[in-house]
Amino acid sequence: TVRDGLLYVTTARESLVILRVVDGKLALHAHDGIKREGLSHLYIDGKANAVLAASRGGTVSALSETGITDTARTLSPIAEACLPTSIIRLASSPVGLPSPSITTHVYGTSMNGSVHRITVLTEKEWRLLRFLQNLCSQDPTISPFLSARKRRWTWADIEPSSKKPSDMHINGDILTRLLQYGSDYLRGMLSRDAKSLVADAPWKTYMEPFAEIVLDTLGQTEEDPVSMVMDWLSRKL
């Protein structure tokens, strides 16, 4: 693909490479720091200034172009999702957005014919969704296999963390199961004794940090925060 005089190339051996024309010749502008078996790529318009790169094995990486210089040509990974199947084609979908130049939804066609929707989130949206996902991962009803795999939970497993690019991946399948159980089930999860479930929990229940994150993400409202989040989550999914 071509954008602003730059040529984006996905290769099976070198992953994503970005080239530019210098004195009538193609020169390296930037490249992925990891050699992946590349399958497809898509530039994300807007503040992200990043490229989604899909590779064999189900990995979809968001690679930032910010900070590219003549001496530093490596694209920085800012987020990474691991899907159950390889995405062979990425396509943007500006439907319903205020400007067709802004891409927040991306559709990926996989090798087995299934279609995945990838949504680009704001940092605040990610924080709220990650908190919910971490709680669901601890719940034996919503995530029986994940919860059984980990014997000892710490607050670091519950609090949203962005230490690794893979931490930025929100698993929509887990949150869909939460929607199926409804607001009352979420309210029950948040009201559990956190100190008995998590070794170093700084809160008595999960309701306190949940309320703070909801206020920061969705703003002040007189509506029940649990019901409001479930409605918002339904629209997101």
Solvent accessible surface area in square Angstrom, and as a share of the most:
residue,aa,sasa,rsa
1,T,101,0.59
2,V,110,0.63
3,R,65,0.24
4,D,121,0.63
5,G,57,0.55
6,L,25,0.13
7,L,55,0.27
8,Y,3,0.01
9,V,50,0.29
10,T,39,0.23
11,T,43,0.25
12,A,77,0.60
13,R,194,0.71
14,E,70,0.31
15,S,2,0.01
16,L,1,0.01
17,V,27,0.15
18,I,0,0.00
19,L,37,0.18
20,R,76,0.28
21,V,100,0.57
22,V,63,0.36
23,D,140,0.72
24,G,71,0.68
25,K,151,0.64
26,L,107,0.53
27,A,35,0.27
28,L,73,0.36
29,H,35,0.16
30,A,0,0.00
31,H,61,0.27
32,D,8,0.04
33,G,47,0.45
34,I,97,0.49
35,K,153,0.65
36,R,31,0.11
37,E,97,0.44
38,G,10,0.09
39,L,44,0.22
40,S,11,0.07
41,H,22,0.10
42,L,35,0.18
43,Y,40,0.15
44,I,6,0.03
45,D,51,0.26
46,G,50,0.48
47,K,212,0.90
48,A,38,0.29
49,N,47,0.24
50,A,0,0.00
51,V,0,0.00
52,L,10,0.05
53,A,7,0.05
54,A,1,0.01
55,S,5,0.03
56,R,123,0.45
57,G,59,0.56
58,G,0,0.00
59,T,29,0.17
60,V,5,0.03
61,S,0,0.00
62,A,12,0.09
63,L,0,0.00
64,S,11,0.07
65,E,15,0.07
66,T,94,0.54
67,G,58,0.55
68,I,34,0.17
69,T,71,0.41
70,D,100,0.52
71,T,135,0.78
72,A,53,0.41
73,R,62,0.23
74,T,68,0.40
75,L,1,0.00
76,S,56,0.36
77,P,62,0.39
78,I,80,0.41
79,A,28,0.22
80,E,50,0.22
81,A,16,0.12
82,C,95,0.57
83,L,25,0.12
84,P,120,0.75
85,T,22,0.13
86,S,10,0.06
87,I,1,0.00
88,I,76,0.38
89,R,159,0.58
90,L,6,0.03
91,A,47,0.36
92,S,52,0.34
93,S,20,0.13
94,P,51,0.32
95,V,124,0.71
96,G,79,0.76
97,L,47,0.23
98,P,130,0.82
99,S,33,0.21
100,P,110,0.69
101,S,69,0.44
102,I,73,0.37
103,T,10,0.06
104,T,40,0.23
105,H,45,0.20
106,V,0,0.00
107,Y,88,0.33
108,G,0,0.00
109,T,54,0.31
110,S,2,0.01
111,M,98,0.44
112,N,110,0.56
113,G,54,0.52
114,S,46,0.29
115,V,95,0.54
116,H,42,0.19
117,R,103,0.37
118,I,34,0.17
119,T,37,0.21
120,V,49,0.28
121,L,47,0.23
122,T,83,0.48
123,E,137,0.61
124,K,102,0.43
125,E,32,0.14
126,W,16,0.06
127,R,91,0.33
128,L,0,0.00
129,L,7,0.04
130,R,43,0.16
131,F,1,0.00
132,L,0,0.00
133,Q,15,0.07
134,N,13,0.07
135,L,4,0.02
136,C,1,0.00
137,S,17,0.11
138,Q,21,0.09
139,D,0,0.00
140,P,86,0.54
141,T,65,0.38
142,I,2,0.01
143,S,3,0.02
144,P,64,0.40
145,F,167,0.70
146,L,62,0.31
147,S,18,0.11
148,A,82,0.64
149,R,182,0.66
150,K,78,0.33
151,R,238,0.87
152,R,168,0.61
153,W,31,0.11
154,T,44,0.26
155,W,28,0.10
156,A,75,0.58
157,D,43,0.22
158,I,0,0.00
159,E,83,0.37
160,P,21,0.13
161,S,36,0.23
162,S,72,0.46
163,K,182,0.77
164,K,121,0.51
165,P,45,0.28
166,S,54,0.35
167,D,23,0.12
168,M,52,0.23
169,H,45,0.20
170,I,27,0.14
171,N,51,0.26
172,G,30,0.28
173,D,98,0.51
174,I,11,0.05
175,L,0,0.00
176,T,55,0.32
177,R,87,0.32
178,L,0,0.00
179,L,48,0.24
180,Q,138,0.62
181,Y,103,0.39
182,G,22,0.22
183,S,32,0.21
184,D,113,0.59
185,Y,53,0.20
186,L,0,0.00
187,R,79,0.29
188,G,37,0.36
189,M,3,0.01
190,L,0,0.00
191,S,62,0.40
192,R,81,0.30
193,D,73,0.38
194,A,0,0.00
195,K,116,0.49
196,S,86,0.55
197,L,79,0.40
198,V,1,0.01
199,A,57,0.44
200,D,87,0.45
201,A,7,0.05
202,P,80,0.51
203,W,77,0.27
204,K,142,0.60
205,T,27,0.16
206,Y,2,0.01
207,M,56,0.25
208,E,68,0.31
209,P,10,0.06
210,F,0,0.00
211,A,46,0.35
212,E,98,0.44
213,I,5,0.02
214,V,4,0.03
215,L,91,0.45
216,D,69,0.36
217,T,27,0.16
218,L,55,0.27
219,G,30,0.29
220,Q,154,0.68
221,T,52,0.30
222,E,185,0.83
223,E,83,0.37
224,D,57,0.29
225,P,49,0.31
226,V,2,0.01
227,S,37,0.24
228,M,27,0.12
229,V,0,0.00
230,M,11,0.05
231,D,74,0.38
232,W,23,0.08
233,L,0,0.00
234,S,62,0.40
235,R,175,0.64
236,K,50,0.21
237,L,81,0.40
